[in-house]
């Protein structure tokens, strides 16, 4: 996704939801989340490990889940469209391996896109493309 497309996407989301979904809102900004690609069918974002670690120096599991929720909720919001909003009702994560340095990348793909529910699977990988975490999020879609 080129810079112009990301800016168009950001403008579209701002129009619909304010700054809530743009790079993860306030929490996303603190975590350093950067949205690279966004459509209903595929979302990609990165997040640095540095600054998002737990006391042992490993990527904090909560940071991985925040990255996943950012991607899944954004995808659900794009699917829901104007006049509707989304709220997460379930999220789970399986942490497969640790990340100590570098950047992780999350890729979200839909599992179900319905009228009232949207579910996404998010695969988070390290710079060597090894999966470090798999998440699934389900969002409720409501009329505004």
C-alpha positions in Angstrom: 0.0 0.0 0.0 1.5 3.3 -1.1 1.7 6.4 1.1 -1.2 8.0 -0.8 -3.4 4.9 -0.3 -2.6 4.9 3.5 -3.5 8.6 3.7 -6.8 8.0 1.8 -7.5 5.1 4.2 -6.7 7.3 7.2 -8.9 10.1 5.9 -11.8 7.6 5.4 -11.5 6.2 8.9 -11.2 9.7 10.4 -14.4 10.7 8.7 -16.2 7.7 10.0 -14.6 7.3 13.5 -12.4 10.2 14.3 -8.8 9.1 15.2 -9.8 5.9 17.0 -8.6 3.5 14.3 -5.8 5.5 12.7 -2.6 3.5 13.6 -4.4 2.2 16.7 -5.4 5.5 18.3 -3.6 6.7 21.4 -2.5 3.2 22.5 -1.2 2.4 19.0 0.8 5.6 19.0 2.4 4.7 22.4 3.3 1.2 21.1 4.6 2.5 17.8 2.1 0.6 15.6 2.4 1.6 11.9 -0.4 0.6 9.5 1.1 -0.5 6.1 -1.9 -2.0 4.3 -5.6 -1.8 5.0 -8.6 -3.4 3.3 -11.5 -5.5 4.6 -9.6 -8.6 3.3 -6.1 -8.0 4.6 -4.5 -5.6 7.0 -0.8 -5.3 7.8 0.9 -3.3 10.5 4.3 -3.3 12.2 5.3 -2.6 15.8 8.8 -2.3 17.3 9.9 -4.8 20.1 11.9 -2.1 21.8 9.8 -0.2 24.3 7.2 -2.9 24.3 8.9 -5.5 26.5 8.2 -7.2 29.8 10.8 -7.3 32.6 12.7 -10.2 31.0 13.3 -8.2 27.8 10.8 -10.2 25.7 8.0 -8.6 23.7 5.1 -8.2 26.1 2.2 -10.5 25.3 -0.2 -7.7 25.9 1.6 -5.6 23.2 1.1 -8.5 20.7 -2.6 -8.6 21.6 -2.9 -4.8 21.3 -1.4 -5.0 17.8 -3.8 -7.8 16.9 -6.8 -5.9 18.3 -5.8 -2.8 16.3 -5.7 -4.8 13.1 -8.9 -6.9 13.7 -11.0 -3.9 14.9 -9.8 -1.8 12.0 -10.8 -4.5 9.6 -14.2 -4.9 11.2 -14.7 -1.2 11.1 -13.9 -1.1 7.4 -16.3 -4.0 6.8 -19.1 -2.3 8.9 -18.9 0.9 6.9 -20.6 4.2 7.5 -23.3 4.6 10.1 -22.1 1.5 12.1 -19.5 1.0 14.8 -17.6 -2.0 16.1 -16.7 -3.2 19.6 -14.5 -6.2 20.4 -16.4 -9.0 22.3 -13.7 -11.7 22.3 -9.9 -11.9 21.7 -7.5 -14.7 22.4 -3.8 -15.2 21.8 -1.4 -18.1 21.6 2.2 -17.1 22.0 4.5 -19.5 20.1 7.9 -18.0 20.6 9.6 -14.9 22.0 10.9 -11.8 20.3 13.7 -9.8 21.8 14.7 -7.2 19.2 13.6 -5.7 15.9 10.1 -5.3 14.6 7.1 -7.6 14.5 4.5 -7.6 11.7 0.9 -8.5 12.1 -1.3 -9.7 9.2 -5.0 -9.9 9.7 -7.4 -11.9 7.5 -11.1 -12.3 8.0 -12.6 -15.6 9.2 -16.2 -14.3 9.1 -17.7 -11.1 7.8 -21.4 -10.9 8.7 -24.0 -8.3 9.3 -23.6 -8.2 13.1 -20.3 -10.0 13.7 -16.8 -9.9 12.1 -14.0 -12.2 13.1 -10.3 -12.0 12.1 -7.2 -14.1 12.6 -4.0 -12.2 13.1 -0.6 -13.8 12.6 2.3 -11.9 14.2 5.8 -12.7 12.9 9.3 -11.6 13.6 11.8 -10.2 11.1 12.8 -13.8 10.1 9.1 -14.5 9.3 8.8 -16.9 12.3 5.3 -16.8 13.8 5.5 -15.5 17.3 1.8 -15.2 18.1 -1.6 -16.1 16.6 -4.7 -14.2 17.7 -8.4 -14.3 16.9 -10.7 -11.4 17.5 -14.5 -11.2 17.2 -16.2 -7.8 16.9 -19.8 -6.9 17.3 -21.2 -4.6 14.6 -23.8 -2.1 15.8 -25.8 0.7 14.2 -24.5 4.1 15.3 
